[in-house]
Amino acid sequence: MIVKIVALFLVVMAVLSMFGKLRLPPVPGKKYLDARKCRNCGRYRIGKGPCDCGKG
């Protein structure tokens, strides 16, 4: 009985790992989020003001 449970668990883990390797479609807002990053330090800018690093 324990062998069946362990075998079933391993099969389920193998199936989950196959689905985990699939490539997902790109996130819709990724371009917008990348545009909101500071060009110098890479942190996200909140609002319309300059970045806290003082350069961007």
C-alpha positions as CSV (number, residue, x, y, z in Angstrom):
1,M,0.0,0.0,0.0
2,I,2.8,2.4,0.9
3,V,4.6,1.6,-2.3
4,K,1.5,2.6,-4.3
5,I,1.2,5.9,-2.5
6,V,4.9,6.7,-3.1
7,A,4.7,5.7,-6.7
8,L,1.6,7.9,-7.2
9,F,3.3,10.8,-5.5
10,L,6.3,10.5,-7.8
11,V,4.1,10.4,-10.9
12,V,2.2,13.5,-9.8
13,M,5.5,15.3,-9.1
14,A,6.9,14.3,-12.5
15,V,3.7,15.7,-14.2
16,L,3.9,18.9,-12.3
17,S,7.6,19.3,-13.3
18,M,6.6,18.9,-16.9
19,F,4.1,21.7,-16.6
20,G,6.6,23.9,-14.8
21,K,9.0,23.8,-17.7
22,L,6.4,25.1,-20.1
23,R,6.9,28.7,-21.3
24,L,4.1,31.0,-20.3
25,P,2.9,33.8,-22.6
26,P,4.4,37.2,-21.8
27,V,2.9,39.4,-19.1
28,P,0.7,42.1,-20.7
29,G,2.1,45.0,-18.5
30,K,5.8,44.0,-18.7
31,K,6.7,46.7,-21.2
32,Y,5.0,49.4,-19.1
33,L,6.7,48.2,-15.9
34,D,10.1,48.1,-17.7
35,A,9.6,51.7,-18.8
36,R,8.9,52.8,-15.2
37,K,12.4,51.7,-14.0
38,C,15.2,54.2,-13.4
39,R,17.8,54.0,-16.1
40,N,20.7,54.4,-13.7
41,C,19.8,52.3,-10.6
42,G,17.1,50.0,-11.9
43,R,14.6,50.7,-9.2
44,Y,10.9,51.4,-10.0
45,R,9.9,55.0,-10.1
46,I,6.6,55.8,-8.3
47,G,4.8,58.8,-9.6
48,K,6.1,61.4,-12.0
49,G,9.0,62.8,-10.0
50,P,12.6,61.9,-10.3
51,C,14.2,58.8,-8.9
52,D,15.6,58.8,-5.3
53,C,19.0,58.1,-6.6
54,G,19.1,61.6,-7.9
55,K,20.4,60.7,-11.4
56,G,17.2,59.6,-13.2
